[in-house]
Amino acid sequence: MSRRLRCWPTIAALFATALGLAPLPAQAQLSCRHALVLALDVSGSVDSREYQMQIDGLAAALDDPDVRRALLAQPQAPVHLAIFEWSAPEYQRRLVPWTAITGPAMLDGLIATLRATRRAAAPPGTAIGSALAAGAALLDERSQCWKRTMDISGDGKHNMGPHPDTLKAPLQARDLTVNALVIGTDDPRQGDARQDDVAGLSSYFRAYVITGPGAFVETALGFRDYESAMVRKLLRELEGLSLANHVPLEGGGDVGPFWHRR
């Protein structure tokens, strides 16, 4: 059964609610090396064919051999994944709840859930700010993970709800990273205009959406390129974070992650 993430009337109210979430037990939190939220654009510009290409492309990317190795590299400190789709301010639909990728069976189950997903009716707006707020609320549930990242896919600019730029300060205060996967047009007849389109949209996401340590924008030249772009993005997000980067303290706990990019 799908669950909807509720957006609050104002950003201040949303973040106050997020901060009030009950924390997980410390042992469960400390076992998570990376909390990763994937947020998929299902606004009016995404037709049914493109929707299925996005869902299938994400499932295939998670099943890519290199991505599987990265996700499964440290089962004693697993990656936690959650996935939702978004459109208008009031619409965020949870596709996959928080799942600790502790082994191949957990990853296979998550991929199977995605492949069985069918489109639900959604309003047509593009509320990037509201999606960012919903993703931040989810990441607050994994506050002790060594690294916390939201990965937002989109094929258009914000057109309703809070402007994404107004979310940057609250997100930075939470020590979150927001990356983006920008999706250009699929129509090859547009020629060089396809490159111009995705370049302009990438600049918009770079200026107003991404934030945090190492934040970046990945691009897909249409939904046909979504799987390849998602593989590149996931590998970049998952690289360089290991148990060796954590320094244990006497009596338990650690001083936090010291990861690097290769």
C-alpha positions in Angstrom: 0.0 0.0 0.0 1.4 3.4 -0.9 1.8 6.1 1.7 1.7 9.8 1.0 4.1 12.2 2.6 2.2 15.3 3.8 3.5 18.8 3.1 2.9 21.4 5.8 1.4 24.8 5.0 4.6 26.7 5.5 8.3 25.7 5.4 8.7 26.8 9.0 5.9 24.5 10.2 7.3 21.7 8.1 10.7 21.8 9.5 9.3 22.2 13.1 7.4 19.0 12.5 10.4 17.2 11.0 12.5 18.1 14.1 9.8 16.6 16.3 10.2 13.2 14.8 11.0 10.5 17.3 14.7 9.4 16.9 15.7 5.9 16.2 17.6 3.9 18.8 21.3 5.0 18.8 22.6 1.6 17.7 20.3 1.5 14.7 21.3 5.0 13.7 25.1 4.4 14.1 24.9 1.3 11.8 24.0 3.4 8.8 26.8 4.7 6.7 24.7 6.6 4.2 21.0 7.7 4.1 19.9 8.3 0.5 16.5 9.6 -0.5 15.6 9.4 -4.2 12.8 11.9 -5.2 11.3 11.3 -8.7 9.5 14.0 -10.7 6.0 12.9 -11.8 4.6 16.4 -12.7 2.4 17.1 -15.7 5.4 17.3 -18.0 6.1 13.6 -17.4 3.8 11.4 -19.6 2.9 7.8 -18.9 5.7 6.4 -21.1 8.3 8.6 -19.5 7.0 7.8 -16.0 7.5 4.0 -16.7 11.0 4.7 -18.2 11.9 6.6 -15.1 10.8 3.8 -12.7 12.3 1.1 -14.8 15.5 3.1 -15.3 15.9 3.5 -11.6 15.3 -0.2 -10.9 17.8 -1.2 -13.6 20.4 1.3 -12.2 20.1 -0.2 -8.7 20.6 -3.6 -10.3 23.7 -2.5 -12.2 26.7 -4.7 -11.2 28.8 -1.7 -10.1 26.0 -0.1 -8.2 25.2 -3.4 -6.5 28.8 -3.7 -5.4 28.8 -0.2 -4.0 25.6 -0.7 -2.1 26.5 -4.1 -0.7 30.1 -3.3 0.1 29.7 -3.0 3.9 26.7 -4.9 5.2 27.7 -4.2 8.8 27.1 -0.5 8.1 24.6 -0.5 5.3 23.2 2.2 3.0 19.6 3.1 3.9 17.4 4.0 0.9 14.0 5.6 0.7 12.2 6.6 -2.6 9.2 8.9 -3.2 7.7 10.7 -6.2 6.5 14.3 -6.2 4.6 16.9 -8.3 2.5 19.7 -6.8 3.0 21.1 -3.2 0.5 18.7 -1.7 1.7 15.6 -3.5 4.5 13.3 -2.4 3.9 9.6 -2.7 6.1 7.1 -0.9 7.2 4.3 -3.2 9.8 2.6 -1.0 10.0 3.2 2.8 13.4 3.4 4.5 15.2 0.1 3.7 18.6 -1.0 5.1 20.5 -2.7 2.2 22.0 -5.4 4.4 22.3 -8.0 1.7 21.4 -9.0 -1.9 17.9 -10.2 -0.8 17.0 -6.7 0.6 18.2 -5.0 -2.6 16.4 -7.5 -4.8 13.2 -6.9 -2.9 13.5 -3.1 -3.3 14.1 -3.5 -7.0 11.1 -5.8 -7.3 8.9 -3.2 -5.5 10.0 -0.6 -8.0 9.3 -2.8 -11.0 5.8 -3.5 -9.7 5.0 0.2 -9.2 2.3 1.7 -11.4 1.5 5.3 -11.8 -1.1 7.0 -9.5 -3.1 10.1 -10.4 -1.1 13.2 -9.5 -1.6 16.9 -9.8 0.4 18.5 -12.7 2.4 21.2 -10.8 6.2 21.3 -10.3 6.8 22.1 -6.6 10.6 21.5 -6.2 10.7 23.4 -2.9 8.0 21.2 -1.4 9.8 18.1 -2.6 13.0 19.3 -0.9 11.1 19.9 2.3 9.6 16.4 2.2 13.0 14.8 1.5 14.5 16.8 4.5 11.8 15.4 6.8 12.7 11.9 5.7 16.4 12.4 6.2 15.7 13.7 9.7 14.6 10.1 10.4 18.2 9.0 9.8 19.9 11.8 11.7 22.9 9.7 12.8 23.9 8.3 9.5 27.4 9.2 8.6 26.3 10.9 5.4 22.8 12.0 4.3 21.9 12.8 0.8 18.7 13.7 -1.2 18.8 13.0 -4.9 16.0 14.9 -6.8 15.2 14.1 -10.4 13.4 16.8 -12.5 12.7 17.8 -16.1 11.5 21.3 -15.4 11.7 24.4 -13.2 9.7 25.2 -10.1 6.3 26.7 -10.8 4.4 26.5 -7.6 4.8 26.3 -3.8 7.9 27.6 -2.0 10.8 28.5 -4.2 13.6 25.9 -3.8 16.2 28.7 -3.1 14.3 29.4 0.2 15.1 25.9 1.3 18.9 26.2 1.0 19.6 27.7 4.5 17.4 25.1 6.4 19.0 22.3 4.4 22.5 23.5 5.0 21.7 23.9 8.8 20.9 20.1 8.8 24.3 19.2 7.1 22.4 17.6 4.2 23.6 17.2 0.6 21.1 17.7 -2.2 22.1 16.4 -5.7 20.1 16.6 -8.9 19.5 14.5 -12.0 18.3 16.9 -14.7 16.3 15.2 -17.5 16.3 16.9 -21.0 14.0 16.3 -23.9 13.7 12.9 -25.6 13.0 14.3 -29.1 16.1 13.8 -31.3 14.6 16.1 -33.9 15.6 19.0 -31.7 19.3 18.4 -32.4 21.5 20.9 -30.7 18.5 22.4 -28.9 18.5 19.3 -26.7 21.9 20.2 -25.4 20.9 23.8 -24.9 17.7 22.7 -23.0 19.5 20.4 -20.6 22.3 22.9 -20.1 19.9 25.7 -19.1 18.0 23.4 -16.8 21.2 22.2 -15.2 22.2 25.8 -14.6 18.9 26.4 -12.9 19.2 23.3 -10.6 22.8 24.3 -9.8 21.8 27.8 -8.8 18.6 27.1 -6.9 18.4 23.4 -5.9 21.6 21.6 -5.1 23.4 22.3 -1.8 25.7 20.8 0.7 29.1 19.2 0.7 30.1 17.9 -2.7 26.7 18.6 -4.3 26.5 18.1 -8.1 24.1 17.9 -11.0 24.0 14.9 -13.3 22.3 15.1 -16.7 20.2 12.8 -18.8 19.5 13.6 -22.5 15.9 12.5 -22.1 14.2 9.6 -20.2 15.9 7.0 -22.5 19.2 8.1 -21.0 17.8 8.1 -17.4 19.2 4.7 -16.4 22.8 5.5 -17.5 22.7 8.9 -15.8 21.3 7.3 -12.6 24.1 4.7 -12.6 26.7 7.5 -12.9 25.1 9.5 -10.2 24.7 6.7 -7.7 28.3 5.6 -8.1 29.5 9.1 -7.5 27.3 9.5 -4.4 28.4 6.1 -3.0 32.1 6.3 -3.6 34.8 6.9 -1.0 32.8 6.3 2.3 34.0 3.3 4.3 34.3 2.0 7.8 38.0 3.0 7.7 36.9 6.6 7.5 35.2 6.4 10.9 37.4 6.9 14.0 36.0 5.0 17.0 35.9 6.6 20.5 36.5 4.8 23.7 33.2 3.8 25.3 31.4 3.6 21.9 30.4 6.0 19.2 32.8 7.7 16.8 33.9 11.2 15.7 32.1 11.1 12.4 33.0 10.4 8.8 36.2 11.5 7.0 35.4 10.5 3.5 37.1 11.6 0.3 36.3 11.6 -3.4 38.6 9.6 -5.6 
